Amino acid sequence: MNTLKNSVTLIGNLGKEVELKELASGSKVAKILIATNDYYKNNKGEPVTDTQWHNLVAWGKTAEMMAEKLSKGSEVAIQGKLVHRSYEDKDGNMRYISEVKVNEFMRVSRQEKEAVPF
């Protein structure tokens, strides 16, 4: 049960291209933005789509594979954990970020109706 304490699973579509960077240390990091949709009917019976945007971060080989295999609009399933961090911007203001650190991902193929794991 320890692995369930901080576990996030999302299936959504990339909102932009994967942003891959190499740090001075040689480590690779990718920033990814995905959208998930919930569908429901409001109290008038009208269909409503609720879109939520999620910031993802991936490191190392996972980051490289995501940049290689995914593009804007790709449907992807990810598993990771929720992390929070803060930094000081150029104006001296503290900024706080919540993001999902990706441990695993799987591209979901709509045409074939099957998942293609990486």
Stockholm file with secondary structure:
# STOCKHOLM 1.0

chainA/1-118         MNTLKNSVTLIGNLGKEVELKELASGSKVAKILIATNDYYKNNKGEPVTDTQWHNLVAWGKTAEMMAEKLSKGSEVAIQGKLVHRSYEDKDGNMRYISEVKVNEFMRVSRQEKEAVPF
#=GR chainA/1-118 SS CGGGTTCEEEEEEESSCCEEEECTTSCEEEEEEEEEEEEEECTTSCEEEEEEEEEEEEEHHHHHHHHHHCCTTCEEEEEEEEEEEEEECTTSCEEEEEEEEEEEEEEEETTTTEEEEC
#=GC SS_cons         CGGGTTCEEEEEEESSCCEEEECTTSCEEEEEEEEEEEEEECTTSCEEEEEEEEEEEEEHHHHHHHHHHCCTTCEEEEEEEEEEEEEECTTSCEEEEEEEEEEEEEEEETTTTEEEEC
//
